[in-house]
Amino acid sequence: MKYSLIAVALAAMLAGCSSSATRDRLQIQDPTVLQNGFSATQSQAAGAVTPQWIETYGGIKNGALLDTVQARLQALGERKNNYFGEKAQCWLNAATAERYSRDHWGFVEEALVQANRLTTALETGQGLSVDNPELRTASVIRPDLWKQILEAKTSPLFPQCQEAQRLTACSEVEMIHAGHEAWTRNFSESQRLVDGVEKGMPVVGAALEACTPRAVATPVPSIPQKMTLQADATFKFDRSDLNGMLPAGKTKLDQLVRDLKQVDDVTGIRIEGYTDRLGSDSYNRQLSTKRAETVKRYLQNGGVTTPIGARGRGKENPVVQCNDRNRQTLIDCLAPNRRVELEFARGGAQKPVPPKDGLMQNEPEQ
């Protein structure tokens, strides 16, 4: 393996004949790469080999390490289906491509070490990092394109979007690969790789968009024409005030409030309270009216703005007839008659007319 920068200088001479427009399009950040001919710097800043680099990469047998890391990565199964696994594979692909083209600058070794590092981190669950390495044999190019990649990687949708992770990981490796080609003064090949990344950025965006949680349309509740609340399930026995309302009754009315707020076709509500036949007519009328009024106030306090009328019908319109002699058995049998009925008018239909003020003050209907 040749590490001398004399060859880099020769490449720089040839680069002088290359299209300066292509070189400029790459927005190369390393000034030493822009030097031509034998005046090109052969320093550590320009990528000269250091003892530390030799210690890390010098003894690597490319073919053996490539096969070993590839086998280990495959053995991870589903655990490799993420940003880190995809990036490890892209590093292996880049190493394979440069090894095939007989690249002797050291990029093959650097790429294999990166693939091995990520694979080891996936195996152990330790040392995973989204940071990109600064390689000796790669210059930074196209900072504007790197900014787009960073925006995709820092998107809140990125952690849950496997396809975007794959595309972004490979884009990063390709940009570093293109930086290597620029470092060797192969500007046309560098531009080819950059073009591929740039064309793929809209695909990354589309992948992220596909992972955007779709808002689930809330189904519009269906308000029936008429609803019956069993009084014994809405109020405690012989109670009509808010404090006497049972939890089950409040739950039903809370749901009704939510449903009414989601519809726009209910134009009026009529509430009528009923009792069973036990007790005097006057008492039953008052009890049924108070229960209807309590339900009305509950809806209004919950934010229902639809016009509401409320009145008590006492023992009228019984649902069942019972003649049991045992009082408790009779009370149980008459339970369906103790109820509060709500009737809903829709747009286009005649609104329920709120009862006259006199009727809402517990007066019997004439």
C-alpha positions as a Markdown table, in Angstrom:
| # | Residue | x | y | z |
|---|---|---|---|---|
| 1 | Met | 0.0 | 0.0 | 0.0 |
| 2 | Lys | 1.4 | 3.4 | -1.0 |
| 3 | Tyr | 0.9 | 6.3 | 1.4 |
| 4 | Ser | 3.3 | 8.8 | -0.2 |
| 5 | Leu | 1.8 | 12.2 | -1.1 |
| 6 | Ile | 4.0 | 12.4 | -4.2 |
| 7 | Ala | 1.2 | 10.6 | -6.0 |
| 8 | Val | -1.2 | 13.3 | -4.6 |
| 9 | Ala | 1.0 | 16.0 | -6.1 |
| 10 | Leu | 1.0 | 14.2 | -9.5 |
| 11 | Ala | -2.8 | 14.0 | -9.2 |
| 12 | Ala | -2.9 | 17.7 | -8.5 |
| 13 | Met | -0.9 | 18.4 | -11.7 |
| 14 | Leu | -3.5 | 16.5 | -13.7 |
| 15 | Ala | -6.3 | 18.3 | -11.8 |
| 16 | Gly | -5.0 | 21.5 | -13.2 |
| 17 | Cys | -6.3 | 20.2 | -16.5 |
| 18 | Ser | -9.6 | 19.3 | -15.0 |
| 19 | Ser | -12.6 | 21.6 | -15.2 |
| 20 | Ser | -12.3 | 24.3 | -12.6 |
| 21 | Ala | -16.1 | 24.7 | -12.8 |
| 22 | Thr | -16.6 | 21.1 | -11.5 |
| 23 | Arg | -14.1 | 21.7 | -8.7 |
| 24 | Asp | -15.8 | 25.0 | -7.7 |
| 25 | Arg | -19.2 | 23.3 | -7.7 |
| 26 | Leu | -18.0 | 21.0 | -5.0 |
| 27 | Gln | -17.3 | 24.0 | -2.6 |
| 28 | Ile | -14.2 | 22.2 | -1.3 |
| 29 | Gln | -13.4 | 23.4 | 2.3 |
| 30 | Asp | -9.8 | 22.2 | 2.4 |
| 31 | Pro | -7.6 | 24.8 | 0.8 |
| 32 | Thr | -4.7 | 22.3 | 0.3 |
| 33 | Val | -6.9 | 20.3 | -2.2 |
| 34 | Leu | -7.2 | 23.4 | -4.3 |
| 35 | Gln | -3.4 | 23.6 | -4.8 |
| 36 | Asn | -2.1 | 22.5 | -8.2 |
| 37 | Gly | 1.1 | 20.8 | -9.4 |
| 38 | Phe | 4.2 | 20.3 | -7.3 |
| 39 | Ser | 3.3 | 23.3 | -5.2 |
| 40 | Ala | 0.7 | 21.1 | -3.5 |
| 41 | Thr | 1.3 | 20.8 | 0.2 |
| 42 | Gln | 2.6 | 17.5 | 1.5 |
| 43 | Ser | 1.9 | 18.1 | 5.2 |
| 44 | Gln | -0.2 | 16.5 | 7.9 |
| 45 | Ala | -2.8 | 19.1 | 7.3 |
| 46 | Ala | -3.0 | 18.0 | 3.7 |
| 47 | Gly | -3.5 | 14.4 | 4.8 |
| 48 | Ala | 0.1 | 13.1 | 5.2 |
| 49 | Val | 0.3 | 9.7 | 6.9 |
| 50 | Thr | 1.0 | 9.8 | 10.6 |
| 51 | Pro | 2.3 | 7.0 | 12.9 |
| 52 | Gln | -1.1 | 7.0 | 14.6 |
| 53 | Trp | -2.8 | 6.4 | 11.3 |
| 54 | Ile | -0.4 | 3.6 | 10.4 |
| 55 | Glu | -1.0 | 2.0 | 13.8 |
| 56 | Thr | -4.8 | 2.0 | 13.3 |
| 57 | Tyr | -5.0 | 1.1 | 9.6 |
| 58 | Gly | -1.7 | -0.1 | 8.4 |
| 59 | Gly | -2.1 | -3.8 | 9.3 |
| 60 | Ile | -5.6 | -4.3 | 8.0 |
| 61 | Lys | -6.2 | -7.1 | 5.4 |
| 62 | Asn | -9.0 | -5.6 | 3.4 |
| 63 | Gly | -10.5 | -8.7 | 2.0 |
| 64 | Ala | -10.6 | -10.7 | 5.2 |
| 65 | Leu | -12.0 | -7.8 | 7.3 |
| 66 | Leu | -14.6 | -7.0 | 4.6 |
| 67 | Asp | -15.9 | -10.5 | 4.7 |
| 68 | Thr | -15.8 | -10.8 | 8.5 |
| 69 | Val | -17.7 | -7.6 | 9.1 |
| 70 | Gln | -20.3 | -8.3 | 6.4 |
| 71 | Ala | -21.0 | -11.7 | 8.0 |
| 72 | Arg | -21.3 | -10.2 | 11.5 |
| 73 | Leu | -23.6 | -7.5 | 10.3 |
| 74 | Gln | -25.9 | -10.0 | 8.6 |
| 75 | Ala | -26.0 | -12.1 | 11.7 |
| 76 | Leu | -27.6 | -9.2 | 13.6 |
| 77 | Gly | -30.9 | -9.8 | 11.8 |
| 78 | Glu | -33.5 | -7.3 | 12.7 |
| 79 | Arg | -31.1 | -5.5 | 15.0 |
| 80 | Lys | -29.4 | -4.0 | 12.0 |
| 81 | Asn | -32.5 | -2.5 | 10.5 |
| 82 | Asn | -31.9 | 1.1 | 11.7 |
| 83 | Tyr | -29.7 | 4.1 | 11.1 |
| 84 | Phe | -26.5 | 2.5 | 12.5 |
| 85 | Gly | -26.9 | -0.9 | 10.7 |
| 86 | Glu | -27.7 | 0.9 | 7.4 |
| 87 | Lys | -24.7 | 3.1 | 7.8 |
| 88 | Ala | -22.4 | 0.1 | 8.5 |
| 89 | Gln | -23.6 | -1.5 | 5.3 |
| 90 | Cys | -23.0 | 1.7 | 3.3 |
| 91 | Trp | -19.5 | 1.9 | 4.6 |
| 92 | Leu | -19.0 | -1.7 | 3.5 |
| 93 | Asn | -20.3 | -0.8 | 0.1 |
| 94 | Ala | -18.0 | 2.2 | -0.2 |
| 95 | Ala | -15.0 | 0.1 | 0.8 |
| 96 | Thr | -16.0 | -2.6 | -1.7 |
| 97 | Ala | -16.3 | 0.0 | -4.5 |
| 98 | Glu | -12.9 | 1.6 | -3.8 |
| 99 | Arg | -11.2 | -1.8 | -3.3 |
| 100 | Tyr | -12.5 | -2.8 | -6.7 |
| 101 | Ser | -11.1 | 0.4 | -8.3 |
| 102 | Arg | -7.8 | -0.4 | -6.6 |
| 103 | Asp | -7.7 | 2.7 | -4.4 |
| 104 | His | -4.5 | 2.7 | -2.4 |
| 105 | Trp | -4.9 | 5.9 | -0.6 |
| 106 | Gly | -6.2 | 4.4 | 2.7 |
| 107 | Phe | -9.9 | 5.1 | 2.2 |
| 108 | Val | -10.7 | 1.4 | 2.0 |
| 109 | Glu | -9.2 | 0.8 | 5.4 |
| 110 | Glu | -10.9 | 3.8 | 6.9 |
| 111 | Ala | -14.3 | 2.7 | 5.6 |
| 112 | Leu | -13.9 | -0.8 | 6.9 |
| 113 | Val | -12.9 | 0.5 | 10.4 |
| 114 | Gln | -16.1 | 2.6 | 10.4 |
| 115 | Ala | -18.2 | -0.4 | 9.4 |
| 116 | Asn | -16.5 | -2.6 | 12.0 |
| 117 | Arg | -17.0 | 0.1 | 14.7 |
| 118 | Leu | -20.7 | 0.4 | 14.0 |
| 119 | Thr | -21.2 | -3.3 | 13.8 |
| 120 | Thr | -19.5 | -3.9 | 17.2 |
| 121 | Ala | -21.6 | -1.1 | 18.8 |
| 122 | Leu | -24.8 | -2.9 | 17.5 |
| 123 | Glu | -23.5 | -6.2 | 18.8 |
| 124 | Thr | -22.8 | -4.8 | 22.3 |
| 125 | Gly | -25.4 | -2.1 | 22.5 |
| 126 | Gln | -22.6 | 0.4 | 23.5 |
| 127 | Gly | -20.8 | 3.2 | 21.7 |
| 128 | Leu | -23.4 | 4.0 | 19.1 |
| 129 | Ser | -23.0 | 7.6 | 17.8 |
| 130 | Val | -24.6 | 9.5 | 15.0 |
| 131 | Asp | -21.5 | 11.7 | 14.5 |
| 132 | Asn | -19.5 | 11.3 | 11.3 |
| 133 | Pro | -15.7 | 10.7 | 11.4 |
| 134 | Glu | -13.1 | 13.1 | 10.1 |
| 135 | Leu | -11.0 | 10.9 | 7.8 |
| 136 | Arg | -7.5 | 11.5 | 6.7 |
| 137 | Thr | -8.3 | 10.8 | 3.1 |
| 138 | Ala | -11.6 | 12.8 | 2.7 |
| 139 | Ser | -12.1 | 16.5 | 2.4 |
| 140 | Val | -15.3 | 18.3 | 3.4 |
| 141 | Ile | -17.3 | 19.4 | 0.4 |
| 142 | Arg | -20.8 | 20.9 | -0.3 |
| 143 | Pro | -21.6 | 22.2 | 3.2 |
| 144 | Asp | -25.0 | 23.3 | 1.9 |
| 145 | Leu | -25.8 | 19.7 | 1.1 |
| 146 | Trp | -24.5 | 18.5 | 4.5 |
| 147 | Lys | -26.9 | 21.0 | 6.1 |
| 148 | Gln | -29.9 | 19.4 | 4.3 |
| 149 | Ile | -28.8 | 16.0 | 5.5 |
| 150 | Leu | -28.5 | 17.2 | 9.1 |
| 151 | Glu | -32.0 | 18.7 | 8.9 |
| 152 | Ala | -33.3 | 15.3 | 7.9 |
| 153 | Lys | -31.4 | 13.5 | 10.6 |
| 154 | Thr | -32.7 | 15.9 | 13.3 |
| 155 | Ser | -36.3 | 15.8 | 12.2 |
| 156 | Pro | -38.6 | 14.6 | 15.0 |
| 157 | Leu | -39.9 | 12.0 | 12.6 |
| 158 | Phe | -36.5 | 10.5 | 11.9 |
| 159 | Pro | -36.3 | 8.0 | 14.9 |
| 160 | Gln | -39.5 | 6.3 | 13.7 |
| 161 | Cys | -38.8 | 6.3 | 10.0 |
| 162 | Gln | -36.5 | 3.4 | 9.0 |
| 163 | Glu | -36.5 | 4.3 | 5.3 |
| 164 | Ala | -35.4 | 7.8 | 6.0 |
| 165 | Gln | -32.7 | 6.4 | 8.3 |
| 166 | Arg | -31.4 | 4.2 | 5.5 |
| 167 | Leu | -31.3 | 7.0 | 2.9 |
| 168 | Thr | -29.8 | 9.5 | 5.3 |
| 169 | Ala | -27.1 | 7.1 | 6.5 |
| 170 | Cys | -26.0 | 6.2 | 3.0 |
| 171 | Ser | -26.1 | 9.9 | 1.9 |
| 172 | Glu | -23.7 | 10.7 | 4.7 |
| 173 | Val | -21.3 | 7.9 | 3.6 |
| 174 | Glu | -21.6 | 8.9 | 0.0 |
| 175 | Met | -20.7 | 12.5 | 0.8 |
| 176 | Ile | -17.6 | 11.4 | 2.7 |
| 177 | His | -16.8 | 9.1 | -0.2 |
| 178 | Ala | -17.2 | 12.0 | -2.6 |
| 179 | Gly | -14.9 | 14.0 | -0.2 |
| 180 | His | -12.3 | 11.3 | -0.7 |
| 181 | Glu | -12.5 | 11.6 | -4.5 |
| 182 | Ala | -12.1 | 15.4 | -4.2 |
| 183 | Trp | -9.1 | 14.8 | -1.9 |
| 184 | Thr | -7.4 | 12.7 | -4.6 |
| 185 | Arg | -8.3 | 15.5 | -7.1 |
| 186 | Asn | -10.8 | 13.3 | -9.0 |
| 187 | Phe | -13.3 | 16.1 | -9.1 |
| 188 | Ser | -15.5 | 14.6 | -11.8 |
| 189 | Glu | -16.0 | 11.4 | -9.8 |
| 190 | Ser | -16.6 | 13.4 | -6.7 |
| 191 | Gln | -19.2 | 15.4 | -8.5 |
| 192 | Arg | -20.9 | 12.3 | -9.8 |
| 193 | Leu | -21.3 | 11.0 | -6.2 |
| 194 | Val | -22.6 | 14.4 | -5.0 |
| 195 | Asp | -25.1 | 14.5 | -7.8 |
| 196 | Gly | -26.5 | 11.2 | -6.6 |
| 197 | Val | -26.9 | 12.4 | -3.1 |
| 198 | Glu | -28.5 | 15.7 | -4.2 |
| 199 | Lys | -31.0 | 13.9 | -6.3 |
| 200 | Gly | -31.9 | 11.6 | -3.4 |
| 201 | Met | -32.6 | 14.4 | -0.9 |
| 202 | Pro | -36.3 | 14.8 | -2.1 |
| 203 | Val | -36.7 | 11.0 | -1.6 |
| 204 | Val | -35.5 | 11.4 | 2.0 |
| 205 | Gly | -38.0 | 14.2 | 2.4 |
| 206 | Ala | -40.8 | 12.0 | 1.0 |
| 207 | Ala | -39.8 | 9.1 | 3.3 |
| 208 | Leu | -40.1 | 11.4 | 6.3 |
| 209 | Glu | -43.4 | 12.7 | 5.0 |
| 210 | Ala | -44.7 | 9.1 | 4.7 |
| 211 | Cys | -43.8 | 8.6 | 8.4 |
| 212 | Thr | -45.9 | 11.6 | 9.5 |
| 213 | Pro | -48.7 | 10.4 | 11.8 |
| 214 | Arg | -51.9 | 10.8 | 9.9 |
| 215 | Ala | -54.7 | 12.6 | 11.8 |
| 216 | Val | -57.5 | 10.2 | 12.4 |
| 217 | Ala | -60.8 | 11.8 | 11.6 |
| 218 | Thr | -63.0 | 11.8 | 14.7 |
| 219 | Pro | -66.3 | 10.3 | 13.7 |
| 220 | Val | -69.2 | 12.7 | 14.1 |
| 221 | Pro | -71.4 | 11.4 | 17.0 |
| 222 | Ser | -74.9 | 10.4 | 16.2 |
| 223 | Ile | -77.4 | 12.2 | 18.2 |
| 224 | Pro | -80.7 | 10.2 | 18.3 |
| 225 | Gln | -84.0 | 11.9 | 17.8 |
| 226 | Lys | -85.0 | 11.0 | 21.3 |
| 227 | Met | -83.0 | 9.9 | 24.4 |
| 228 | Thr | -84.4 | 8.5 | 27.6 |
| 229 | Leu | -82.6 | 8.7 | 30.9 |
| 230 | Gln | -84.0 | 6.4 | 33.6 |
| 231 | Ala | -84.5 | 8.6 | 36.6 |
| 232 | Asp | -83.4 | 5.9 | 39.0 |
| 233 | Ala | -80.1 | 5.6 | 37.1 |
| 234 | Thr | -79.7 | 9.4 | 36.9 |
| 235 | Phe | -80.8 | 10.6 | 40.3 |
| 236 | Lys | -80.9 | 9.1 | 43.8 |
| 237 | Phe | -84.4 | 8.0 | 44.7 |
| 238 | Asp | -86.7 | 10.9 | 45.4 |
| 239 | Arg | -83.9 | 13.4 | 44.6 |
| 240 | Ser | -83.9 | 16.0 | 41.8 |
| 241 | Asp | -81.0 | 18.3 | 42.6 |
| 242 | Leu | -77.5 | 18.3 | 41.2 |
| 243 | Asn | -76.1 | 16.8 | 44.5 |
| 244 | Gly | -78.6 | 14.0 | 44.2 |
| 245 | Met | -77.4 | 13.1 | 40.7 |
| 246 | Leu | -75.8 | 9.7 | 40.5 |
| 247 | Pro | -72.3 | 9.3 | 38.9 |
| 248 | Ala | -73.8 | 7.2 | 36.1 |
| 249 | Gly | -76.2 | 10.0 | 35.3 |
| 250 | Lys | -73.4 | 12.6 | 35.2 |
| 251 | Thr | -71.3 | 10.3 | 32.9 |
| 252 | Lys | -74.2 | 10.0 | 30.5 |
| 253 | Leu | -74.8 | 13.7 | 30.4 |
| 254 | Asp | -71.0 | 14.5 | 30.1 |
| 255 | Gln | -71.0 | 12.3 | 27.0 |
| 256 | Leu | -74.0 | 14.0 | 25.6 |
| 257 | Val | -72.4 | 17.4 | 26.1 |
| 258 | Arg | -69.3 | 16.2 | 24.2 |
| 259 | Asp | -71.5 | 14.9 | 21.4 |
| 260 | Leu | -73.6 | 18.0 | 21.1 |
| 261 | Lys | -70.5 | 20.1 | 20.8 |
| 262 | Gln | -69.4 | 18.1 | 17.8 |
| 263 | Val | -72.6 | 18.4 | 15.8 |
| 264 | Asp | -74.1 | 21.4 | 14.2 |
| 265 | Asp | -77.5 | 20.2 | 13.1 |
| 266 | Val | -79.2 | 20.1 | 16.5 |
| 267 | Thr | -81.3 | 23.3 | 16.7 |
| 268 | Gly | -83.2 | 22.7 | 19.9 |
| 269 | Ile | -83.7 | 20.4 | 22.8 |
| 270 | Arg | -86.8 | 19.6 | 24.8 |
| 271 | Ile | -86.4 | 18.0 | 28.2 |
| 272 | Glu | -89.4 | 16.4 | 29.9 |
| 273 | Gly | -89.4 | 14.7 | 33.3 |
| 274 | Tyr | -91.8 | 11.9 | 34.4 |
| 275 | Thr | -92.6 | 10.1 | 37.6 |
| 276 | Asp | -94.5 | 7.0 | 38.4 |
| 277 | Arg | -98.1 | 7.1 | 39.7 |
| 278 | Leu | -97.2 | 6.9 | 43.4 |
| 279 | Gly | -97.7 | 10.1 | 45.3 |
| 280 | Ser | -99.9 | 13.2 | 44.7 |
| 281 | Asp | -100.2 | 14.9 | 41.3 |
| 282 | Ser | -98.7 | 18.1 | 42.6 |
| 283 | Tyr | -95.7 | 16.4 | 44.2 |
| 284 | Asn | -95.0 | 14.3 | 41.1 |
| 285 | Arg | -95.3 | 17.4 | 38.9 |
| 286 | Gln | -92.8 | 19.3 | 41.0 |
| 287 | Leu | -90.3 | 16.4 | 41.2 |
| 288 | Ser | -90.4 | 15.7 | 37.5 |
| 289 | Thr | -90.0 | 19.4 | 36.7 |
| 290 | Lys | -87.0 | 19.8 | 39.0 |
| 291 | Arg | -85.3 | 16.8 | 37.5 |
| 292 | Ala | -85.8 | 18.2 | 34.0 |
| 293 | Glu | -84.5 | 21.6 | 35.1 |
| 294 | Thr | -81.5 | 20.0 | 36.7 |
| 295 | Val | -80.6 | 18.1 | 33.5 |
| 296 | Lys | -81.1 | 21.4 | 31.5 |
| 297 | Arg | -78.7 | 23.3 | 33.8 |
| 298 | Tyr | -76.2 | 20.5 | 33.6 |
| 299 | Leu | -76.1 | 20.7 | 29.9 |
| 300 | Gln | -75.8 | 24.5 | 29.9 |
| 301 | Asn | -73.1 | 24.5 | 32.5 |
| 302 | Gly | -71.2 | 22.0 | 30.3 |
| 303 | Gly | -71.2 | 24.5 | 27.5 |
| 304 | Val | -74.3 | 23.5 | 25.4 |
| 305 | Thr | -75.7 | 26.7 | 23.8 |
| 306 | Thr | -78.5 | 25.1 | 21.9 |
| 307 | Pro | -81.9 | 26.5 | 23.1 |
| 308 | Ile | -83.3 | 24.1 | 25.7 |
| 309 | Gly | -86.8 | 23.9 | 27.1 |
| 310 | Ala | -87.6 | 21.9 | 30.3 |
| 311 | Arg | -90.9 | 20.9 | 32.0 |
| 312 | Gly | -92.3 | 18.2 | 34.2 |
| 313 | Arg | -95.1 | 15.9 | 33.1 |
| 314 | Gly | -95.6 | 14.1 | 36.4 |
| 315 | Lys | -97.2 | 10.7 | 36.1 |
| 316 | Glu | -98.3 | 11.3 | 32.5 |
| 317 | Asn | -97.6 | 8.8 | 29.6 |
| 318 | Pro | -96.7 | 5.8 | 31.7 |
| 319 | Val | -94.5 | 3.2 | 30.0 |
| 320 | Val | -95.7 | 0.3 | 32.1 |
| 321 | Gln | -98.7 | -0.6 | 34.2 |
| 322 | Cys | -98.1 | -2.4 | 37.5 |
| 323 | Asn | -100.6 | -3.6 | 40.1 |
| 324 | Asp | -98.3 | -5.4 | 42.6 |
| 325 | Arg | -99.6 | -5.3 | 46.2 |
| 326 | Asn | -96.1 | -5.4 | 47.7 |
| 327 | Arg | -94.9 | -1.8 | 47.8 |
| 328 | Gln | -91.2 | -2.4 | 47.1 |
| 329 | Thr | -92.1 | -4.8 | 44.3 |
| 330 | Leu | -94.5 | -2.2 | 42.9 |
| 331 | Ile | -91.8 | 0.5 | 43.1 |
| 332 | Asp | -89.4 | -1.7 | 41.2 |
| 333 | Cys | -92.0 | -2.5 | 38.6 |
| 334 | Leu | -92.8 | 1.1 | 38.0 |
| 335 | Ala | -89.2 | 2.1 | 37.5 |
| 336 | Pro | -89.4 | 2.6 | 33.7 |
| 337 | Asn | -92.1 | 5.3 | 34.3 |
| 338 | Arg | -89.6 | 7.3 | 36.3 |
| 339 | Arg | -87.5 | 8.9 | 33.6 |
| 340 | Val | -86.3 | 12.0 | 31.9 |
| 341 | Glu | -86.8 | 12.2 | 28.1 |
| 342 | Leu | -84.7 | 14.5 | 25.8 |
| 343 | Glu | -85.9 | 15.2 | 22.3 |
| 344 | Phe | -83.6 | 16.8 | 19.7 |
| 345 | Ala | -84.8 | 18.9 | 16.7 |
| 346 | Arg | -82.6 | 19.0 | 13.6 |
| 347 | Gly | -82.0 | 21.8 | 11.1 |
| 348 | Gly | -84.9 | 22.1 | 8.7 |
| 349 | Ala | -87.3 | 20.7 | 11.3 |
| 350 | Gln | -89.3 | 22.8 | 13.6 |
| 351 | Lys | -87.5 | 23.5 | 16.8 |
| 352 | Pro | -89.0 | 22.4 | 20.1 |
| 353 | Val | -90.6 | 25.5 | 21.5 |
| 354 | Pro | -89.4 | 26.1 | 25.1 |
| 355 | Pro | -92.3 | 25.9 | 27.5 |
| 356 | Lys | -93.9 | 29.1 | 28.6 |
| 357 | Asp | -92.3 | 30.7 | 31.7 |
| 358 | Gly | -95.4 | 29.7 | 33.7 |
| 359 | Leu | -94.9 | 26.0 | 32.8 |
| 360 | Met | -91.2 | 26.2 | 33.8 |
| 361 | Gln | -92.3 | 27.4 | 37.2 |
| 362 | Asn | -94.0 | 24.0 | 37.9 |
| 363 | Glu | -97.5 | 25.0 | 36.7 |
| 364 | Pro | -99.5 | 22.1 | 35.1 |
| 365 | Glu | -99.9 | 22.2 | 31.4 |
| 366 | Gln | -103.3 | 23.5 | 30.4 |
